[in-house]
Amino acid sequence: MSTHDRALPGDPDEPAASGPAADRPDAPPTVDLVVDLSAHEMLRRAHVLDALGSDWDPVAALRGEEAAHALLYSGLSADQQRVYDELVSAGVLPRRGDGHAAA
C-alpha cells in the first residue's frame, strides 16, 4: 500500500480494476503535458556544429567512413565471406556495391 492509503498500480493490495483508471472515483485528474523542445534542439545543433569547427567537411567524413567500412570487410576468408553475405541478405549489414566484401 502506498502513502496516504492509496494503492499504486501494481501494488499487491490494489483491487482488481474493471475499467480505465479514470473511471475510478478516487483517481487523480489527468493532465496533458506538452513540452516544445524545438528551441533546445536548435541550440544543440548549433553547439554540435560549433564543436565540429568551420573546417569540417561532411563529404570527406562520409568518404572516410566508406573507406573504413571497405577495409573492415576486406580480406575475408571463405567462411567469413559466407557469414558476411548472410548478414547482408538478412538486412543486418547494408548492401555495398555487388553485395560482397572487398577482396
Secondary structure, 3 states (H helix, E strand, C coil): CCHHHCCCCCCCCCCCCCCCHHHCCCCCCCCCCCCCCHHHHHHHHHHHHHHHCCCCCHHHHHHHHHHHHHHHCCCCCHHHHHHHHHHHHCCCCCCCCCCCCCC
